[in-house]
Amino acid sequence: MASPPRLAKIADPGRRPSAQDLARLTGLPPEEMEQFRGLWPGLPVERRRHIVATMALLAEDDLTLDFEDIFAFTLKDGDEEVRLGSLEGLAGSENPHLVEPLIALMEQDRTESVRATAAATLGTFTLMSELGKLRPQMGARLEAALLSIARSPGEPAQVRRRALEALGPLSRGPVQELIRQSYYQSEHQLKLGALYAMGMNSDPGWLPLLLQELKSADTETRYEAVNACGELGLEEAIPPLAQLLSDPDSQVQLAVVAALGHIGGPVAKEKLQECLEQGSPHLQEAARNALEDLASGWDDLFSLGPDE
């Protein structure tokens, strides 16, 4: 049976499939998806990498494109780069059918980077579970799998960190206790993961620890603490955050601008306006974007008085 033209182009050895060719693979019907599965193993590895990476970029830029079935299939590819590209393409997906394949990758893949990325990708589903958008049995299975990885001293630190970060949205006691334990451990990667998880945990009780870490001598620690403060969205974090607008690391400075934009309110706007008027060029651009986002959102509504 001859392949449809849009599938034939990905297998044509005489030309590399273009972005336009690959965009046409959106929403393949079942019969064409079956043909895609038959074609895929015969493609050279460099072509498989190119296809997955290009489709991931296309899907990020155009939310109307749907390559989810393709990415779910290519998660099983024998090449590490293809699996990583597939995970990138599935980032943010809320399809619960992906939970088990992602758990399997996190637990069993032979490559640490794939395991860590799969764990991070599961964070979307823990947030869904916390919001009641995932079946309780599936939520319990997901939590147990992530806890097992995050607690295991025999697992690579990067995989444990990403599992811990993915657990962040869950408000249950075992998760909060694990965040606290990880914060006080000597393993640097776990401490960074704990800071990230604090921000995702939406518990104001984490703020004192985060404010303390804003003063850390370690750049990565300051960066994660800044982001977590932004996620918590508490206005009392604004003054200590603003002090880091002159941080020696430019990425920390940019993270502060993003955090102020996330927190919002009149004081945050004042600090962003100061960046716009007095900051370095990269800070000015970031502050301008943050102020534009605030102006187009709901922030102004919350600052109005009852009679305004």
Contacts in CASP RR format, 6 or more apart in sequence:
PFRMAT RR
TARGET T0000
AUTHOR 0000-0000-0000
METHOD contacts of the structure
MODEL  1
MASPPRLAKIADPGRRPSAQDLARLTGLPPEEMEQFRGLWPGLPVERRRH
IVATMALLAEDDLTLDFEDIFAFTLKDGDEEVRLGSLEGLAGSENPHLVE
PLIALMEQDRTESVRATAAATLGTFTLMSELGKLRPQMGARLEAALLSIA
RSPGEPAQVRRRALEALGPLSRGPVQELIRQSYYQSEHQLKLGALYAMGM
NSDPGWLPLLLQELKSADTETRYEAVNACGELGLEEAIPPLAQLLSDPDS
QVQLAVVAALGHIGGPVAKEKLQECLEQGSPHLQEAARNALEDLASGWDD
LFSLGPDE
1 35 0 8 1.000
2 8 0 8 1.000
3 11 0 8 1.000
3 35 0 8 1.000
3 39 0 8 1.000
4 32 0 8 1.000
4 35 0 8 1.000
6 21 0 8 1.000
6 24 0 8 1.000
6 25 0 8 1.000
6 32 0 8 1.000
7 25 0 8 1.000
7 32 0 8 1.000
7 35 0 8 1.000
7 36 0 8 1.000
7 39 0 8 1.000
9 15 0 8 1.000
9 17 0 8 1.000
9 21 0 8 1.000
10 17 0 8 1.000
10 21 0 8 1.000
10 22 0 8 1.000
10 25 0 8 1.000
10 39 0 8 1.000
10 43 0 8 1.000
10 47 0 8 1.000
10 51 0 8 1.000
11 39 0 8 1.000
11 42 0 8 1.000
11 43 0 8 1.000
16 47 0 8 1.000
16 50 0 8 1.000
17 47 0 8 1.000
17 50 0 8 1.000
17 51 0 8 1.000
17 54 0 8 1.000
19 54 0 8 1.000
19 57 0 8 1.000
19 58 0 8 1.000
22 51 0 8 1.000
22 54 0 8 1.000
22 55 0 8 1.000
22 58 0 8 1.000
23 58 0 8 1.000
23 62 0 8 1.000
23 65 0 8 1.000
25 36 0 8 1.000
25 55 0 8 1.000
25 67 0 8 1.000
25 70 0 8 1.000
26 64 0 8 1.000
26 65 0 8 1.000
26 66 0 8 1.000
26 67 0 8 1.000
27 66 0 8 1.000
27 67 0 8 1.000
27 69 0 8 1.000
28 36 0 8 1.000
28 69 0 8 1.000
28 70 0 8 1.000
33 69 0 8 1.000
33 70 0 8 1.000
33 73 0 8 1.000
36 70 0 8 1.000
36 73 0 8 1.000
37 73 0 8 1.000
40 48 0 8 1.000
40 73 0 8 1.000
40 74 0 8 1.000
40 77 0 8 1.000
43 51 0 8 1.000
45 79 0 8 1.000
45 82 0 8 1.000
48 74 0 8 1.000
48 77 0 8 1.000
48 79 0 8 1.000
48 82 0 8 1.000
49 79 0 8 1.000
49 81 0 8 1.000
49 82 0 8 1.000
52 71 0 8 1.000
52 74 0 8 1.000
52 77 0 8 1.000
52 81 0 8 1.000
52 82 0 8 1.000
52 85 0 8 1.000
52 86 0 8 1.000
52 89 0 8 1.000
53 81 0 8 1.000
53 85 0 8 1.000
53 88 0 8 1.000
55 65 0 8 1.000
55 67 0 8 1.000
55 70 0 8 1.000
55 71 0 8 1.000
55 89 0 8 1.000
56 67 0 8 1.000
56 71 0 8 1.000
56 85 0 8 1.000
56 86 0 8 1.000
56 88 0 8 1.000
56 89 0 8 1.000
58 65 0 8 1.000
58 67 0 8 1.000
59 65 0 8 1.000
59 66 0 8 1.000
59 67 0 8 1.000
59 89 0 8 1.000
60 89 0 8 1.000
67 89 0 8 1.000
68 90 0 8 1.000
68 93 0 8 1.000
68 95 0 8 1.000
71 85 0 8 1.000
71 86 0 8 1.000
71 87 0 8 1.000
71 89 0 8 1.000
71 90 0 8 1.000
72 86 0 8 1.000
72 90 0 8 1.000
72 97 0 8 1.000
72 98 0 8 1.000
72 101 0 8 1.000
74 82 0 8 1.000
74 83 0 8 1.000
74 85 0 8 1.000
74 86 0 8 1.000
75 83 0 8 1.000
75 86 0 8 1.000
75 87 0 8 1.000
75 90 0 8 1.000
75 101 0 8 1.000
75 105 0 8 1.000
76 83 0 8 1.000
77 83 0 8 1.000
77 86 0 8 1.000
80 111 0 8 1.000
80 113 0 8 1.000
80 114 0 8 1.000
83 105 0 8 1.000
83 109 0 8 1.000
83 111 0 8 1.000
83 114 0 8 1.000
84 113 0 8 1.000
84 114 0 8 1.000
84 117 0 8 1.000
87 105 0 8 1.000
87 114 0 8 1.000
87 117 0 8 1.000
87 118 0 8 1.000
87 121 0 8 1.000
88 117 0 8 1.000
90 98 0 8 1.000
90 102 0 8 1.000
90 121 0 8 1.000
91 121 0 8 1.000
91 124 0 8 1.000
92 121 0 8 1.000
92 124 0 8 1.000
93 124 0 8 1.000
94 124 0 8 1.000
94 125 0 8 1.000
94 128 0 8 1.000
94 133 0 8 1.000
96 125 0 8 1.000
96 128 0 8 1.000
96 134 0 8 1.000
96 135 0 8 1.000
96 138 0 8 1.000
98 125 0 8 1.000
99 122 0 8 1.000
99 125 0 8 1.000
99 134 0 8 1.000
99 138 0 8 1.000
99 141 0 8 1.000
99 142 0 8 1.000
102 118 0 8 1.000
102 121 0 8 1.000
102 122 0 8 1.000
102 125 0 8 1.000
103 118 0 8 1.000
103 122 0 8 1.000
103 141 0 8 1.000
103 142 0 8 1.000
103 145 0 8 1.000
105 114 0 8 1.000
105 115 0 8 1.000
105 118 0 8 1.000
106 115 0 8 1.000
106 118 0 8 1.000
106 119 0 8 1.000
106 122 0 8 1.000
106 145 0 8 1.000
106 146 0 8 1.000
106 149 0 8 1.000
106 159 0 8 1.000
106 163 0 8 1.000
107 115 0 8 1.000
107 145 0 8 1.000
107 149 0 8 1.000
109 115 0 8 1.000
109 118 0 8 1.000
112 156 0 8 1.000
112 158 0 8 1.000
112 159 0 8 1.000
113 158 0 8 1.000
115 156 0 8 1.000
115 159 0 8 1.000
116 156 0 8 1.000
116 158 0 8 1.000
116 159 0 8 1.000
116 161 0 8 1.000
116 162 0 8 1.000
117 162 0 8 1.000
119 146 0 8 1.000
119 149 0 8 1.000
119 159 0 8 1.000
119 162 0 8 1.000
119 163 0 8 1.000
119 165 0 8 1.000
119 166 0 8 1.000
120 162 0 8 1.000
120 165 0 8 1.000
120 166 0 8 1.000
121 166 0 8 1.000
122 142 0 8 1.000
122 146 0 8 1.000
122 163 0 8 1.000
122 166 0 8 1.000
123 165 0 8 1.000
123 166 0 8 1.000
123 167 0 8 1.000
123 168 0 8 1.000
123 169 0 8 1.000
125 134 0 8 1.000
125 138 0 8 1.000
125 139 0 8 1.000
125 142 0 8 1.000
126 139 0 8 1.000
126 142 0 8 1.000
126 143 0 8 1.000
126 146 0 8 1.000
126 166 0 8 1.000
126 167 0 8 1.000
126 168 0 8 1.000
126 169 0 8 1.000
126 170 0 8 1.000
127 169 0 8 1.000
127 200 0 8 1.000
128 134 0 8 1.000
129 138 0 8 1.000
129 139 0 8 1.000
129 142 0 8 1.000
129 143 0 8 1.000
129 169 0 8 1.000
129 170 0 8 1.000
130 169 0 8 1.000
130 170 0 8 1.000
130 171 0 8 1.000
134 142 0 8 1.000
143 167 0 8 1.000
143 170 0 8 1.000
143 172 0 8 1.000
143 175 0 8 1.000
146 163 0 8 1.000
146 164 0 8 1.000
146 166 0 8 1.000
146 167 0 8 1.000
147 163 0 8 1.000
147 167 0 8 1.000
147 174 0 8 1.000
147 175 0 8 1.000
147 178 0 8 1.000
149 155 0 8 1.000
149 159 0 8 1.000
149 160 0 8 1.000
149 163 0 8 1.000
150 160 0 8 1.000
150 163 0 8 1.000
150 164 0 8 1.000
150 167 0 8 1.000
150 178 0 8 1.000
150 182 0 8 1.000
151 178 0 8 1.000
152 160 0 8 1.000
155 163 0 8 1.000
157 187 0 8 1.000
157 189 0 8 1.000
157 190 0 8 1.000
158 189 0 8 1.000
160 189 0 8 1.000
160 190 0 8 1.000
161 189 0 8 1.000
161 190 0 8 1.000
161 192 0 8 1.000
161 193 0 8 1.000
164 178 0 8 1.000
164 179 0 8 1.000
164 182 0 8 1.000
164 190 0 8 1.000
164 193 0 8 1.000
164 194 0 8 1.000
164 196 0 8 1.000
164 197 0 8 1.000
165 193 0 8 1.000
165 196 0 8 1.000
165 197 0 8 1.000
165 200 0 8 1.000
167 175 0 8 1.000
167 178 0 8 1.000
167 179 0 8 1.000
167 197 0 8 1.000
168 175 0 8 1.000
168 179 0 8 1.000
168 196 0 8 1.000
168 197 0 8 1.000
168 198 0 8 1.000
168 199 0 8 1.000
168 200 0 8 1.000
168 201 0 8 1.000
169 200 0 8 1.000
169 201 0 8 1.000
169 202 0 8 1.000
170 201 0 8 1.000
171 201 0 8 1.000
171 202 0 8 1.000
171 203 0 8 1.000
175 197 0 8 1.000
175 201 0 8 1.000
176 201 0 8 1.000
176 203 0 8 1.000
179 194 0 8 1.000
179 197 0 8 1.000
179 198 0 8 1.000
179 201 0 8 1.000
179 206 0 8 1.000
180 194 0 8 1.000
182 190 0 8 1.000
182 191 0 8 1.000
182 193 0 8 1.000
182 194 0 8 1.000
182 197 0 8 1.000
183 190 0 8 1.000
183 191 0 8 1.000
183 194 0 8 1.000
183 195 0 8 1.000
183 198 0 8 1.000
183 209 0 8 1.000
185 191 0 8 1.000
188 218 0 8 1.000
188 220 0 8 1.000
191 221 0 8 1.000
192 220 0 8 1.000
192 221 0 8 1.000
192 224 0 8 1.000
193 224 0 8 1.000
195 210 0 8 1.000
195 213 0 8 1.000
195 221 0 8 1.000
195 224 0 8 1.000
195 225 0 8 1.000
195 228 0 8 1.000
196 224 0 8 1.000
196 227 0 8 1.000
196 228 0 8 1.000
198 206 0 8 1.000
198 209 0 8 1.000
198 210 0 8 1.000
198 228 0 8 1.000
198 232 0 8 1.000
199 206 0 8 1.000
199 210 0 8 1.000
199 227 0 8 1.000
199 228 0 8 1.000
199 229 0 8 1.000
199 230 0 8 1.000
199 231 0 8 1.000
199 232 0 8 1.000
200 228 0 8 1.000
200 231 0 8 1.000
202 231 0 8 1.000
202 232 0 8 1.000
204 232 0 8 1.000
204 234 0 8 1.000
206 228 0 8 1.000
206 232 0 8 1.000
207 229 0 8 1.000
207 232 0 8 1.000
207 234 0 8 1.000
207 236 0 8 1.000
207 237 0 8 1.000
210 225 0 8 1.000
210 228 0 8 1.000
210 229 0 8 1.000
210 232 0 8 1.000
210 237 0 8 1.000
211 225 0 8 1.000
211 229 0 8 1.000
211 237 0 8 1.000
211 240 0 8 1.000
213 221 0 8 1.000
213 222 0 8 1.000
213 224 0 8 1.000
213 225 0 8 1.000
214 222 0 8 1.000
214 225 0 8 1.000
214 226 0 8 1.000
214 229 0 8 1.000
214 240 0 8 1.000
214 241 0 8 1.000
214 243 0 8 1.000
214 244 0 8 1.000
215 222 0 8 1.000
216 222 0 8 1.000
216 225 0 8 1.000
219 249 0 8 1.000
219 251 0 8 1.000
219 252 0 8 1.000
222 244 0 8 1.000
222 247 0 8 1.000
222 249 0 8 1.000
222 252 0 8 1.000
223 249 0 8 1.000
223 251 0 8 1.000
223 252 0 8 1.000
223 255 0 8 1.000
226 241 0 8 1.000
226 244 0 8 1.000
226 252 0 8 1.000
226 255 0 8 1.000
226 256 0 8 1.000
226 259 0 8 1.000
227 255 0 8 1.000
227 258 0 8 1.000
227 259 0 8 1.000
229 237 0 8 1.000
229 241 0 8 1.000
229 259 0 8 1.000
229 263 0 8 1.000
230 237 0 8 1.000
230 241 0 8 1.000
230 258 0 8 1.000
230 259 0 8 1.000
230 260 0 8 1.000
230 262 0 8 1.000
230 263 0 8 1.000
231 262 0 8 1.000
233 259 0 8 1.000
233 262 0 8 1.000
233 263 0 8 1.000
233 264 0 8 1.000
234 263 0 8 1.000
235 263 0 8 1.000
235 264 0 8 1.000
235 265 0 8 1.000
235 267 0 8 1.000
235 268 0 8 1.000
237 259 0 8 1.000
237 263 0 8 1.000
238 260 0 8 1.000
238 263 0 8 1.000
238 267 0 8 1.000
238 268 0 8 1.000
238 271 0 8 1.000
241 256 0 8 1.000
241 259 0 8 1.000
241 260 0 8 1.000
241 263 0 8 1.000
242 256 0 8 1.000
242 260 0 8 1.000
242 271 0 8 1.000
244 252 0 8 1.000
244 253 0 8 1.000
244 256 0 8 1.000
245 253 0 8 1.000
245 256 0 8 1.000
245 257 0 8 1.000
245 271 0 8 1.000
245 275 0 8 1.000
245 279 0 8 1.000
245 283 0 8 1.000
246 253 0 8 1.000
247 253 0 8 1.000
247 256 0 8 1.000
250 282 0 8 1.000
253 282 0 8 1.000
253 283 0 8 1.000
254 282 0 8 1.000
254 283 0 8 1.000
254 286 0 8 1.000
257 272 0 8 1.000
257 275 0 8 1.000
257 283 0 8 1.000
257 286 0 8 1.000
257 287 0 8 1.000
257 290 0 8 1.000
258 286 0 8 1.000
258 290 0 8 1.000
260 268 0 8 1.000
260 271 0 8 1.000
260 272 0 8 1.000
260 290 0 8 1.000
261 268 0 8 1.000
261 272 0 8 1.000
261 290 0 8 1.000
261 291 0 8 1.000
261 293 0 8 1.000
261 294 0 8 1.000
264 294 0 8 1.000
264 299 0 8 1.000
265 294 0 8 1.000
265 299 0 8 1.000
265 302 0 8 1.000
265 303 0 8 1.000
266 303 0 8 1.000
268 294 0 8 1.000
269 291 0 8 1.000
269 294 0 8 1.000
269 299 0 8 1.000
272 287 0 8 1.000
272 290 0 8 1.000
272 291 0 8 1.000
272 294 0 8 1.000
273 287 0 8 1.000
273 291 0 8 1.000
275 283 0 8 1.000
275 284 0 8 1.000
275 286 0 8 1.000
275 287 0 8 1.000
276 284 0 8 1.000
276 287 0 8 1.000
276 288 0 8 1.000
276 291 0 8 1.000
279 287 0 8 1.000
294 300 0 8 1.000
END
